[in-house]
């Protein structure tokens, strides 16, 4: 599946600052591609899922920092 934002998620995201939406979109595109790459080379599903989860934490950290610092950062 391609990276996309459903109508329900789009409506919910409208209230978020653009910087946070940009980080979230970057995460969705990157993590989808990484999942497909790791699966394609035959990595076990548990390893792939763990790798994606670890990388997702970095994106969550970036969003938290953005919220903490505010729009000027």
N, C-alpha and C positions, 0 to 999 in steps of 0.2 A: 504494500500500500504506500501511497505517496504521503508525504507530510502535508497535513491540512488542518484547518480549524473548522469545526462544525458550527452550525448556526447558533446553537445553544451556547457553546463556548465563546463564540464571537460576541454575542450579546453581553455575556458576563465580563469579557475582557475590555469592553468599551470604557469602563470606569477606571481602568488601570492606566498609569502613566505610560507614555510611548516607550521610554527606555526599558521598562520592565517587559512590555510586550515584545520588544526587539530581542531581549535576552532569551525569553521563552521560545520565540520562533527559532532562533539560532540553535537552541538546545534541541528542539524537536527535529530539525533537519539533520543536525550532526549525529544525534543518538540513533535516529532511524538508519542512517547510512552505516554507522558503526555496527549496529546490530546485524544488518544484512551482510556486511563484510565478514564479521566474525563467524556468523552462521555458515556462510558460503565456504569458508576454509575448513569446516568440519569441527569447530570447537563444540564441546558439550554445552547444552542449553543452560545449565546451571552456571557455567563459567561465563558465558555470554551475558546472562542476566546480571551477574555480580559485577562484571566490568561496566555495564551500562549504568547500574545503580551507583557505582563509585564515581563515575563521571557526572552523573546527574547531581550529585552532592555539590560539585563545583559550580554548577549553574545555579543551584539553590543558594549557595553562598554569595554568588554575584548579585542575585536578586535581593538578598537580605542586606547586603552592603549598599545597594542602590537605595533601598527604602530607608536605611539608617542614615545615610549621608544626605538624602534629599535630592531634588532635581538639579541643584547647582553643581553637583559632583560629576 
